[in-house]
Amino acid sequence: MFLKIILVVIVGSLSSIFLYRHIGLILLSSFKKKKKSVTSNHHYNHQGSNNCDILIASHNEGKHLIKVIESILQQKGGNQIHIRVLLKDRDDNSYIYLQSFLEQYSKTIGKLGDTYLINNEYTVSICLTGYTSKKDKINSVLNSLKNHFIGFLDADHIAHPHWINESIGFLNNNKAYIGVQGKRGALSLGNIFQLWDSQENHILNEFYNNQIFSKKGLIFFTGTTALFHSSLFKKYRFSGSITEDTYLSYDIISDGFKIGYLPDSGSNEFVSPDLISYIARRRRRSNGHTHSFFSHIKDIIFSQLSYMNKLQSIRHGLFYLMCISAFIVILGLGLYTMAQYSYHIQNIIIITSIVISTIWSLRYNHGIKHFLFDTICSTLWIIPHIALLTIPILYLINHDLYFYLISLTYHQNILGNIILYLYFLPLLLYIYIWIKSKNLLLSQKFLLILTYPLSLFFGLYAVFMGLCDYMIGNKNWKPIQREFSYSRIKHIAHIIKKILIIALPIGIVGLIYYMIPYISCSQNPILSRIRGLITNQSIEWEDRISKTLIQSGSQDFLKITYTGSYDGDNIKNNIILRDKDNKSLPIDDSLFIKEGSTIHYTISEYFNIGFQQEQRKIEIGSCERTYNFSTSHLSIQSGNFLLNGEPFIVKGIVPSFSQGGVYIPIEQGYKQIRNLGANLVRFYHQPTTEALTITNQLGLLFFPQPNNSTRDNAKIHQPYGYQIFLKRFKNLKEKIGHNPFLFSLNIGNEMDFLNKKNIIDSIMSLINNIQKNYKAEYLITYASYKIILDYPVDFLSINMLDSGFIYRNDIIDLLQDTKKPFIASELGGFVAFYENPPEALRAYRIQQQRNMLLKKGADGSILFQSHDNRSQPLFNTLNNPLEPEQPDDKRGIRYRDNTPKLSYYITKDIFSDISINIINSKENIFSGGNIIFLLSNKRPYTLENISFSIDNDYYQDIGTLKPGEKTIFLIPKKSLPSNNKDGMFSYTTHHGLPSQQTTTIPSKNHSEPYIIGEGWLPYGKKGGIIIGSNLRFFIPPHQGMICSDKKDILTGYYELQNYSPLITGESYFAVNNDSIDNLQWLPLHSRNQSYNNKDLLLKVKFNSPIQSGDILLFDNIGTEKIKISTTLNNLLQSLSIQTHNYRENIIDLSGYIDTNHINDELYFYIGIRNKSKFLLTEKEGIDILLQNPIIFRPKQCEFLNIS
């Protein structure tokens, strides 16, 4: 069975390529003139009468069998026809109906069962074979047949009047054919399932037979409505295959015989009246067809057929195997989607699939074995479909997770090909067939097009189940139903009709509402017109709203001003101002000026500044305006942000905790960001309602952009893309433009990345359009890595995710010339494509880059991002999202398991507003009653309502810290926790913006060193790092530190940690531990310290973060390629390296140079235009050749030996 499964998968995967290659040829061939049929090697010279036997195998068909026999009795042509009805026994439920019907014509005259002579042309025999299956019934009577022709008609088919006569004529005129297959059609097309069944079993087969198979004599016998030469046919027998007709057809074709086709005459049959029957029929055909094909593939290959006929026969056999190819693609996409979800969402998908499969299998099967088999196979089919279905569901419910799903690399090409080959190409073929078909009404053709996705899904599912049956040898299928009760359908249709009758006028009104032009006096045109007609007070009205910050001493206010003008000749009442509860408000601060018939008004209100959302309505006569606004105020003054009148520094994070392998509850994720000290989150889409609710509750500002506004998602260089983008931005503005926590509306992200001729002009035009027509009280920006372009925005957002030394230190100086505020809208010390930096180096870069930004006048930065996640395809040619461990996968400050990285602690430090120090210098803190903390406000804005707490165990109010202000507070020794815990500083900034800062509090039982500086930082834990030049070091009891006069010392403690962090510059501290029970504190400065009249100098020297080999570190080399040549042990070795032209490049030199001779404190200065040689010893040296210089200035190379 395993080999069978492998064979089916391989052949099925190739079959779609084989089949779809010919769909275009099929369409083209249908327009060509029909060629004459190819002759066969076999000829049958019929001489004698045209008498024939018609075999009708029936099993409990009831009274329907009578209609079948009547259709034979009505045949035209004058041929002698012997009808043989094959039943098992007299217990068959059709026997009594059949006997009663035939006794109306004649009496019994036969010996085998009951034979009735109807007239001179027709004889009907009831043959009781003793067999149940169709194949056994037919095989049992074949040898007893004496007539020249044998015909087959299923017991649910109604023959056309000329079928037998035309079939005999065809065989008499075409001696090369052993038989002829009649056309098949449907008796009824009353519901969609009958349409689906007929389109696949009748219309599609008719098309293939007419356009392809009949030309080559490769028509397949369908088991019914066919006539054969009896002398040739008797050597064949119906097999045990569940599609014995297909099996027999392969037998006949492999022997070189041909079967003809009657395009205009045949029979009509009952088709599937419900979904279960439709699937059962397709499933049976898939199983039997595939079994027949693999049973004959050897015979076909080694037969005497022509090459083209062999190819056509194989193509016919591969038809159902195409499903395997579709399933592999869908399974791959579904599993890729599931991999991005959390475990509980994956479990929901799996459980939902099992439940659906179980319910379906219970309706379909009656045995435990078949039930379990169907449930397993159905679940396997449904799981990827449910996974893919979650994508539009997440979009429709506006769930945050939708925006974090990652597309495949080349996803547009992949999905485009899938849609083309699995959907549109077959659909085009179907549409062509439907157009050519004369058996379908126009409404039926339209219905088939609308329901094509469903028919494709259920059709492929049925085929897939049939293939599963084949692979395990399962021959179980559900009997096909002939009729369907329409009472329930009619009842449902009646209810739908009533709903439509009620909904119709509502829909018409809604259509008018959106189509009629707005009246200038109201944003509700229907209501305005009705009120205007009743009161005759419609007016022309222009208005606007503005915000002004009023700073008066100790109290700041927000002034909201409503201004406008209207035609006042017809106005009986004054202006009315209402709040969000529709209460009328007094208009105290107002001004009215009348110029002719026009009244100009100015109305002002005052609010306490903060982060509240308000609503006001102004009514003038029959017209009204509604204004939504916030009491927060963000402005730009002297090139800096002012939030509610105070300087504002962006401390942002890109949330990324909703991806697969990371997913944590959304509320917990945003709390982690807020507790880190961040005051803003950036969205690359329109934020969801849930995300907005949580971030508003936590007091996080948000920085959004419209959906599909990043890179090639926004095709604004095309006219339709430009207009669609404006609609997206307008929708974003209307949804969140009045939110008090909105920082700015970002127009888009790196749309200038597109390599289009007019893309920059399009962006400029778009920004100007938005500034002119959609501007309100919020700020407008655009995020890009191209800082040389001065976009017409309120402030510049610079993506510095992949930026090196020159970009940060030189080119960014150009921003100051724009006289605009700027922020780093993406920052992270991250390097893509060329380098995967160690975490310590990345943490160092984050700190250095942010410090540089603030020094150069930036108003803050947004760190990319909160958590590591799966790889994202930034560049189609370089990134592979199926490879999880690549540079662009590790941009988070937390690992996927939610544990902090080194960069987390650095981010926590640089986001902190409060500088914390312990001032218990030269004092045993355990002998005193308190620990004394010195707090300093590092920011240019006031910190209000500061409080400190340790879980629920300790709480203390601290008060207010103005910019640069310091204060002292004490923690009693008895209040220290038993174990290390984080203490929480809670406070507000900018008149109500909540913020938090955590700091590690030493426990009563210290067990490891701590760095105490910008917060408490446990060094011994994974993630600790020392960065800075003014730190305090805490040494617990029983852990001494080696000190030495004027010597560089690497302490034993750090060696034991097996960790090598990076330290910036040289930092020194002096420590003396006179006795093991004495704990001494001394400040750490970049100078020598004196203790007990002894000069102590301890240089803390840490190894490089690069953990393997000897390295050469190039920083800002300005070239894209270098070549290194060296002679080592008298052997010339060379290394050509691709480098980045403006970023640090770390090169492993192991095996190329003997770095034991390199002084790791030597710095070599080289010019990039020249080849430079560095002499390491008298015999050994290294040549560095820098090619293709980009920026011409001396660069610095540092040799580091870390072996």
ABEGO torsion letter per residue (X at the ends): XAAAAAAAAAAAAAAAAAAAAAAAAAAAAAABBBBBBBBBABBBBBBEBABBBBBBBBBGAEAAAAAAAAAAAABBGGBBBBBBBBBABAABAAAAAAAAAAAAABBBABABEBBBBABAABBBBBBBAGBABAAAAAAAAAAABABABBBBBBAABBBBAAAAAAAAAAAAABAABABBBBBBBBABBABAAAAAAAAAAAAAAAAAAAAAAAAAGABBBAGBGBBBBAAAAAABBBBABABAAAAAAAAAAAAGBBBBBBAABEBBBBBBABAAAAAAAAAAAAAAAAAAAAAAAAAAAABABBAAAAAAAAAAAAAAAAAAAAAAAAAAAAAAAAAABBAAAAAAAAAAAAAAAAAAAAAABABAAAAAAAAAAAAAAAAAAAAAAAAAAAAAAGBAAAAABBBBBGAAAAAAAAAAAAAAAAAAAAAAAAAABAABBAAAAAAAAAAAAAAAAAAAAAAAAAAAAAAAGBABBBBBBABBBAAAAAAAAAAAAAAAAAAAAAAAAAAAAAABBBBAABABAAAAAAAAAAAGABBBBBBBBBBBBBBBEABBBBBBBBBEBBBAAABABBBBBBBAAGBBBBBABBBBBBBEABBBBBBBBBBBBEBBBBBBBBBBEABBBBBBBBABBBBBBGGBBBBGGBBBBBBBBBBAAABBGABBBAAAAAAAAAAAGBABBBBABBBBAAAAAAAAAAGBBBBBBBBGABEAABBAABAAAAAAAAAAAAAAAAAAAABAABABBBABBGAAABBBAAAAAAAAAAAAAAAAAABBABBBBBBBABAABBBBBABBBBBAABBBAAAAAAAAAAAAAAGBBBBBABBAGBBBGABBBBAAAAAAAAAAAAAAAAAAGBAEBBBOBABBBBBBBABAAABBAABABBAAAAABABBAAGBBBAAAAAAAAAABABBBBBABBGBBAAABABBBBBBBBABABBBBGBBBBBEAABBBBAEBBBBGBBBBBBBBAAABBABBBBBBBBBBBGGGBBBBBBBBBBBABBABBBBBBBEBBBAABBGBBBBEABBBBBBBBGBBBBBBBGBBBBBAAAAAAGBBBBBBEBBBBBBBBABAABBBBBBBBBBBBBBGGBBBBBBBBBBBABABEBBBBBBGAGBABBBBBBBBGGBBBBBBBBBBAABBBBBBABGABBAAABBAABBBBBBAABBBBBBABAABBBBBBBBGBABBBBBBBBBBBAX
